[in-house]
Amino acid sequence: MSELHKTFVLDNLEPEQVKEEDSGREVRSFELSELATQNASAKRGFTYDSENARNFDQKSVNTAKEGVKELLKDALDKAKRQATEIKSNAQKEGYDAGYAEGFKKGEEAAREEFSPFLETIQGLITDLTGFRKNMYDKMEREMVGMVVDLAKRVIHFEFSMRDDAVQGMIRLAVESVLDRESMVIKINPADKGYAESFRPELHHLFGEIKNIIFEAHSGVARGGCIVETNFGVVDARIEKLGEQMDRLLNLAPPSPEELVAASEHKMPAETEENVDVPTEDSPSDEGNDSETELPEELN
């Protein structure tokens, strides 16, 4: 600091000529310390008076920093949310696409793997359907046979237990004949009395009857009868009713097994060389057959 307090003479800076002209002025020494403020309390900080300078004070700078931080934070949060949404959407789209493709491939693989099994199941269903149909047909025929057999038993029991059952059988047999003028009715000896008591009723029911003869025959079971007329014979015995019911049962369509068996049975007969050829005398035979079968038609 000693160097700063050196004596500075203004005359040293002027030319000598000027120095001579101003020799009348007072010459004093200038010290740098004169520039310092004498009152220390009068010292103040350095400030800017312009508007821009006031905007850059420390408080404004801090506020601006906080605002910039908030903006940066919001921008980062928004960017993170967008990135998360994009990632989630991409994962979902990828999952959906992968699921659809995987499901399709799995379905194709399952179909290919289980195709033989499904074909086997379909074949079993077809076989079971055919088997069920055949069983139904067979059971139907068996049930019809059981019903007919039961009906036979009921009829036999009814006619054997009722003493006047022969009267109903006689009435049915007389209804079936064509010529009622003269008839011979054969009955069981035990039923003859009931038959004789039924004579007036027969004349009342059938006015064309002129002569009725009741004959006792041990070969006729109780409850049944045989009616002989000028036109033919009607066999109304109990056992014949069962045969007629069996004949009615045979009117039903045969089962497939019976058709196959019948065709196999007829084929050898048709292939024989010595096949009976109808002759001119055959019509008379047919006529005789028709006459012999006439009582069955009356039944």
ABEGO torsion letter per residue (X at the ends): XAAAABBBBAAAABBAAAAAAAAABBBBBBBAAAABBABAAABBBBBBABAAAAAABAAAAAAAAAAAAAAAAAAAAAAAAAAAAAAAAAAAAAAAAAAAAAAAAAAAAAAAAAAAAAAAAAAAAAAAAAAAAAAAAAAAAAAAAAAAAAAAAAAAAAAAABAAAAAAAAAAAAAABABAABBBBBBBAAAAAAAAAAAAAAAAABAABABBBBBBBAABBBGBBBBBBAAEBBBABAAAAAAAAAAAAAABBBBAAAAAAAAAAAAAAAABABBBBBBAAAAAAAAAAAAAAAAAAAX
